């Protein structure tokens, strides 16, 4: 009789883990990141890893495994059996892409949401040379020139892509999507004026906003962000129903013993409460929102339902 692969993974993971949570970890930890070094997910991961290692009396090595819309890192974590691999999950991979492509793992079954880390709002930014100063100006221009404006994203299915689709839906505008391989090249072309607008994350664009290379028109969050207090929300600017943030959280293989998951949850939340960690995350636009593990799991499930509906409603596909 062939033993199901999932049962083999459970057995391997159980054998790899010490019997008691207090005996764990017994070796260095890997914290997987699905994007390149220097991006928002990477920044979140390193802010946590730098303090989590000492708290657990080991080292936490951030490992970037970019590709497949941030899902390669999730796939590695889901299939790991060493008991010492974690994932810095991001909304793109954990809530959006599962509704756009067939994955080599089960997003709901194989990974457990353990600790919510934070959320960074998307910001509507435009090329400095575009003759608009407000969201109303942009909407008028887009209506006057249907299909002639382009919006950049870090890839199909990203929060940047989804936010722009919601914006188009809310404003009745036709703006062309130009997907890139990551925020870096998208921002290069936005700054150069090759594309006109983007809904990039605050972590990626804050420096360019301060330097005047791009112009911020609104934040796609329920309230203004402390990092950009002068920039209105989209609702304040007259466009309601467009709220979009890239959220981040620590995941572990679902077979990880509950006691170990709880220990990681507790230690991550202690790290997030440290003043220097708070300052580090605030610098990239993240506000602390402590959640219990059960609350994080409920949030994860709700976000998956939300994006499943949105992807279907807007007929969003990977380019």
N, C-alpha and C positions, 0 to 999 in steps of 0.2 A: 504494500500500500504506500502510495506517495504521500509524504507529509507536507501539508501546505506550507508555503514559504513563510507566511506570517507566523505560524507556530514555531518554525525554526528560529526566526528572528527573536521572538519572545524568549525562547529558551536560551539563546546565545546571550541576550541582554541580561537576563536574570543571572546567568553564570558569571557575567563580567562585573556585576555590581556587588559590592560588599553587602552583607546581610543587614546591617543597620545603617541608617542615614548618617549617623555621627561618624561612621568609618569612611564615609564618602566625602570628597573624592580621594582616590588612591593614586592619582597621577595627574599631570597637567590636563586642562580642559581645552577643547577647541570651540571657538565661537564662530560659526560659519556666517558669512555675509555674501549675499547674492549679487553684489555690485562691486565696482572698482574701488580701490583705496581713494579716499578724498571726498567721496560722495556723502549724502545725508545719512544713509544706512550705516556706512562705515564710521562716520563720526559718532553716531549713537552707540554703535558697538564698542568703540574704543573708550568712550566716556564711562561705560559700564564695566568693561573688562579691566581697566586700570585699577579700579577699586575692588572689584569682585574677587580677583585673584588673592590679594592679601586677606580679604574677609574669609575666604575658604582655605587659606593657608596652602595655596598652590599658585600656579601661573595659569592665566587665561590667554591663549594665543588666538588672535583674530585672524581668520583665514578667509581671504576673498576668493570666491568661486563664481565669477561672472558668467552670465549667459542664460539663454532660454527664459527671458523676461524675469530674471531674478530667481528662477525656480531650481537651478542646479544646486545651490546651497541647501535649499529645502529638501531636495531629493537625497543629497548626501546625508543630511541629518536623519531623515525618515528611515533610511536604510542602514544607519550605523548600529553596531551592536557592541561597541566598546564601553557604553555607559558613561562616556565622558565627552560627548559631542552635543553642543547646543546650537541653536540658530537664532540670529537676530532677524526675526521675521519683519516683513514690511507689507503694508496693505496691498501693494501691487501683486506680490506673489501669493499672499495668504488669503486674499478676498476677491481679487479681480481676475487674474489670469486663469484660475481654475475653471472659469466659465467661458474661456476663450480657446483653450487648447487641451488636448489629452495629455495628462501627466503620467509619469512613470511611478507615481505613488498616489495614495488617496489623501487628499488635503484634510479631510475630516477625520479619517480613521487612524492615520499613521503619525500625526503630530499633535502634541498636547500644548495648548496655550498655557504658559506658566506664569509669566510676569509682564504686565503692561509697562512699557517704558515711557511713552509719550507720543505726542502728535505735533506735526509741523504743518502749518497751513500753506496752501498753495496761494501764490500771489499773481494777480494779473499784471504782467509787465509788457511794455511795448518798446519798440525801437525809439531811441531818443530823437530820431529824425522824422518819426511819424507825426503828422500835424494834429495831434489830439492831446488834450490835457486832462480829460475826465472820461469816465465810462460812457456818459451820454454822448460825448464827442465820438468815441469809438463805435458805438452802436449806430449812430447816424452815418458815419463813413462806411461801415460794413453794409448798411442798407442801400446806400447810394451806389456802392460798387460791389454787388453780389459776386462772390467767387474770386474777387481780385485780391483780397487780403488772405494771408497765410498765417497759420499758427503752428509753432514748433512744439514738439513733445520729445521726451526721452525714449519714446517707442509706443507702438500701439498697445492699448490696454493699460498704460501708465496712468497715474492720477492726473498728470498734465493733460493727457488725451481725454479722459473722462470728464474733467472739469470743463474743458472747452466744448465738449458735446453738450453738456448741461447748459452752458452759456448760450450756445447757438439755439438750443431748444427754448430757453427762457426769453430770448430776445428776437426770435424769428429771423435770424441772420444766416447767411451761407458763407462760411469761412473755410478755406481749404486746409486740410491736415497735412503737415509735413513731418513724418516720423524720423527720428534720428536714433543712433545707437548710443544713448546716454544723454544726460543733461549737458555735459561739457561741449560737444560739437554743436548741439542745438543753441546753446548760449553764444558760441562764437558767431554763428550766422545771425542771431538776433542782434547782437552788438554791431555787426557789420551792416545790418539793414537788409540782409537777404531774405529774412522773414520778418513779419511785422509785430507778432505778439506771441505770448506764451503764458501758461499757467504753471510756472515752475514753483518748486518748494522754496520757502523762505531761506532754508539752509543754503540753497544753491545760488540764490540771486541777491542776498542781502548786501554783499560786498559790492556788487555791480550797481546796486541802487544807490549806495552811499557815494560811490565814485562818479555817479552821473552817467554811466555807460548805458543804462536802461532806465525807463521811467515807470514807477509803480502807480497803478491806477486804483487798485482795490485788493483787499485780502478776501479769500474765499472761506471765511470762518464766521462763526456766529457773533463774535465780538472782535474789536480791534486788538492787534497784537502789540504787546509792550515794546517789541523791537522796532515797530513802525507805527508809533502812536498817531502820527499825522495822516496815515493812509486809511480811508474809510473801508468798511466792509462792503461787499457787493450789494447787500440789502440796503445799506445806507445810500448807496449810489443809484438805487432804483431798480436793481436786478435781484429779485427774490428767488429762493429755491436752489441757489447754487452754492452749496457748502462742500468744500473738499479739502481734506488734509491727508498727508501721508502719515500713517500711524505705524508705530514700531513696538515690538514685544519679543520677549524671549520664549522660544518654543523648545520642547525636547521630544524625543521619540515617545510615542504614546505608551510603550511598554515600560517606561521608566517608573520605578516604584513611587507611589504617591508620597511617601515620606521624603524621598529625594527631591521630587518636584516641589514639595512644600518648603524644603530648606532653601532651594534656589530662589523660590518666590520671596521668601523672607529676607534673604541676603540682598537680592536685587533691590527690594524696596528700601532697605537700610542704606544702600549705596545711593539711591535716588534722593534720599532725604539729606545727604551730606551737603553742606553749603557750597563747596567747590564743584560738586557734580551739578547742583542746581544752576550755578553760574555758567558752567560749561554748556549745559543744554539750553539755557536761556539765550546764550550767544548765537545759537543756530535756530532760535525761534520756537523751541519746545517749552511748553508749560507743564509742570508736574501735575499729574492726575492719578493719584494712587487708586488702584483697583485690587480687590481680592482676586484670587485665582478664579473663583466661580464667576465673578463679574466680568473678568477678562474673557472667559469662555463664552459667556452670554453675548458680550460685545462682538467677539469673533463671529459667532453664528449670525447675529443680526446684520453685520457688515456683508457677510456672504449672501444673505437673502437680498439685501439692498442692491448689491452689484449684479446679482443674477438677473434681477428685474430690469435694471438699467441697461445691461448689455443686450437683453432681448428687445427692450422697447426702442433702443436707438440702433439696433442691428449692427452693433460694433463688432468688428472682426480684426484679427491680426493681419497687418499688411505684409 
